[in-house]
């Protein structure tokens, strides 16, 4: 992200090359046919999009190939760590995952496909992500990412990081408490 008048603008880490998109799968496996169909459609659509590099990061507790049964996207499945993929990605698509905290700190755009999982998290409540209500809307968002007007405000992200990640403390204060908890086993 880059800042413009208090509003975040798309920051293509790819430097005008293909947009890098990672789907972070949830550990919450939903065994309904409707869920599997929506997830399958999402993966098929993103894997076929021109202009993006698409990767899938499976959750350690979930088997992506069993869940969706799409052999044609095996090349999209990444063995890189979540941290490496977050650093690489311009956009992270997720629905209920703690990797979103790291994505916010590293400036990776969080996209939540609400049409797959209607669960609401602190990310939506605090307006630090982009909520998408349909697959066509997601494809449209990705295709128009560089001139998108629905990105979250930087002040929302800064406030969220301060409150939820740093526990309403300054970074140095938070690190002092972390140090004490490790070495002295007290806070």
C-alpha positions as CSV (number, residue, x, y, z in Angstrom):
1,X,0.0,0.0,0.0
2,X,1.0,3.6,-0.4
3,X,-0.6,6.6,1.2
4,X,-2.5,9.2,-0.8
5,X,-4.7,11.7,1.1
6,X,-5.2,9.4,4.0
7,X,-6.4,6.6,1.8
8,X,-4.3,3.6,0.8
9,X,-3.5,3.1,-2.9
10,X,-2.6,-0.2,-4.5
11,X,1.1,-0.8,-4.3
12,X,2.1,-3.3,-6.9
13,X,5.1,-5.0,-5.3
14,X,5.7,-6.6,-8.7
15,X,6.7,-3.2,-10.1
16,X,4.2,-3.2,-13.0
17,X,4.7,-6.9,-13.8
18,X,2.0,-9.5,-13.1
19,X,0.0,-8.9,-9.9
20,X,0.9,-11.5,-7.3
21,X,-2.1,-13.1,-5.6
22,X,-2.1,-15.8,-2.8
23,X,-5.1,-17.7,-1.6
24,X,-4.5,-18.6,2.1
25,X,-6.8,-21.6,2.8
26,X,-8.4,-21.8,6.2
27,X,-7.9,-24.6,8.7
28,X,-11.7,-24.7,9.1
29,X,-12.8,-27.3,6.6
30,X,-16.4,-27.0,5.6
31,X,-17.7,-30.3,4.2
32,X,-20.8,-28.8,2.5
33,X,-21.1,-29.2,-1.2
34,X,-21.9,-25.5,-1.6
35,X,-18.7,-24.4,0.2
36,X,-16.5,-26.8,-1.8
37,X,-18.1,-25.6,-5.0
38,X,-17.5,-21.9,-4.2
39,X,-13.9,-22.6,-3.2
40,X,-13.4,-24.7,-6.4
41,X,-14.8,-21.9,-8.6
42,X,-12.6,-19.3,-6.9
43,X,-9.5,-21.4,-7.4
44,X,-10.3,-22.2,-11.1
45,X,-11.1,-18.6,-11.9
46,X,-7.9,-17.2,-10.3
47,X,-5.7,-19.9,-11.8
48,X,-7.0,-18.9,-15.3
49,X,-6.7,-15.2,-14.9
50,X,-4.2,-13.4,-17.2
51,X,-2.1,-10.8,-15.6
52,X,-1.6,-12.4,-12.3
53,X,0.7,-14.9,-10.7
54,X,-1.6,-17.1,-8.5
55,X,-0.4,-19.3,-5.6
56,X,-2.3,-21.3,-3.0
57,X,-1.1,-21.7,0.5
58,X,-2.7,-24.6,2.2
59,X,-3.3,-24.5,5.9
60,X,-1.2,-26.9,7.9
61,X,-4.3,-28.8,9.0
62,X,-6.1,-28.9,5.7
63,X,-5.5,-31.0,2.6
64,X,-6.2,-28.7,-0.3
65,X,-6.3,-31.4,-3.0
66,X,-8.7,-33.6,-1.0
67,X,-10.9,-30.6,-0.2
68,X,-11.3,-29.3,-3.8
69,X,-10.1,-32.1,-6.0
70,X,-8.7,-29.9,-8.7
71,X,-5.6,-31.6,-10.2
72,X,-5.2,-28.8,-12.8
73,X,-4.1,-26.3,-10.2
74,X,-1.3,-28.4,-8.5
75,X,1.3,-26.0,-9.9
76,X,-0.4,-23.1,-8.0
77,X,0.1,-24.8,-4.6
78,X,3.1,-23.3,-2.9
79,X,5.5,-24.9,-0.4
80,X,6.9,-21.5,0.6
81,X,6.2,-20.3,4.1
82,X,3.3,-18.0,4.7
83,X,5.7,-15.2,5.6
84,X,7.6,-15.6,2.3
85,X,4.3,-15.6,0.4
86,X,3.1,-12.5,2.3
87,X,6.3,-10.7,1.5
88,X,6.0,-11.7,-2.2
89,X,2.2,-11.0,-2.6
90,X,0.4,-7.9,-3.6
91,X,-3.0,-9.4,-2.6
92,X,-3.8,-12.1,0.0
93,X,-7.2,-13.7,-0.3
94,X,-8.3,-15.3,2.9
95,X,-11.3,-16.0,5.0
96,X,-10.5,-16.6,8.7
97,X,-6.8,-16.8,9.1
98,X,-4.3,-15.4,11.5
99,X,-1.8,-14.6,8.7
100,X,-3.8,-11.5,8.1
101,X,-2.0,-9.8,11.1
102,X,1.3,-10.2,9.3
103,X,-0.2,-9.1,6.0
104,X,-1.3,-5.8,7.6
105,X,2.2,-5.2,9.0
106,X,3.8,-6.0,5.7
107,X,1.4,-3.9,3.6
108,X,-0.2,-6.7,1.7
109,X,-3.8,-6.1,0.8
110,X,-6.3,-8.4,2.6
111,X,-9.2,-9.5,0.5
112,X,-12.0,-11.5,2.3
113,X,-14.4,-13.4,0.0
114,X,-17.5,-13.1,2.2
115,X,-19.5,-15.3,-0.2
116,X,-17.4,-18.3,0.7
117,X,-17.4,-18.0,4.5
118,X,-19.9,-15.6,6.2
119,X,-17.8,-15.6,9.4
120,X,-17.0,-12.0,10.5
121,X,-13.6,-11.3,12.1
122,X,-11.9,-8.4,13.6
123,X,-10.5,-7.5,10.2
124,X,-13.9,-6.7,8.7
125,X,-15.2,-5.1,11.9
126,X,-12.2,-2.7,11.9
127,X,-12.3,-2.0,8.1
128,X,-8.7,-3.1,7.5
129,X,-9.6,-5.5,4.6
130,X,-11.5,-5.5,1.4
131,X,-14.8,-7.5,1.6
132,X,-15.9,-9.1,-1.6
133,X,-19.4,-10.5,-2.0
134,X,-19.1,-12.6,-5.2
135,X,-16.6,-14.3,-7.5
136,X,-17.2,-11.7,-10.3
137,X,-16.6,-8.9,-7.8
138,X,-13.3,-10.6,-6.8
139,X,-12.1,-11.0,-10.4
140,X,-13.1,-7.3,-11.1
141,X,-11.2,-6.1,-8.0
142,X,-8.0,-8.0,-9.0
143,X,-8.3,-6.8,-12.6
144,X,-8.7,-3.2,-11.5
145,X,-6.4,-3.4,-8.4
146,X,-4.1,-0.6,-9.4
147,X,-6.9,2.0,-9.6
148,X,-9.2,0.6,-7.0
149,X,-11.1,2.9,-4.7
150,X,-12.3,0.4,-2.1
151,X,-8.9,-0.1,-0.3
152,X,-9.0,0.4,3.4
153,X,-7.9,3.7,5.0
154,X,-4.4,3.8,6.4
155,X,-5.6,5.3,9.7
156,X,-7.8,2.2,10.2
157,X,-4.8,-0.1,9.6
158,X,-2.5,1.9,11.9
159,X,-5.1,1.9,14.7
160,X,-5.7,-1.8,14.3
161,X,-2.0,-2.6,14.5
162,X,-1.6,-0.4,17.5
163,X,-4.6,-1.9,19.4
164,X,-4.6,-5.6,18.3
165,X,-1.0,-6.3,17.5
166,X,0.9,-4.0,19.9
167,X,-1.8,-4.2,22.7
168,X,-2.3,-0.4,22.7
169,X,1.4,0.2,23.5
170,X,4.2,1.8,21.6
171,X,6.4,-0.7,19.8
172,X,9.4,-0.3,22.1
173,X,7.1,-0.7,25.2
174,X,5.6,-3.9,23.7
175,X,9.1,-5.3,22.9
176,X,10.2,-4.5,26.5
177,X,7.3,-6.6,27.8
178,X,8.0,-9.4,25.4
179,X,11.7,-9.4,26.5
180,X,10.6,-9.5,30.2
181,X,8.2,-12.3,29.5
182,X,10.8,-14.4,27.8
183,X,13.8,-13.8,30.1
184,X,12.1,-13.2,33.5
185,X,8.8,-15.1,32.8
186,X,6.8,-12.1,34.0
187,X,5.0,-9.1,32.6
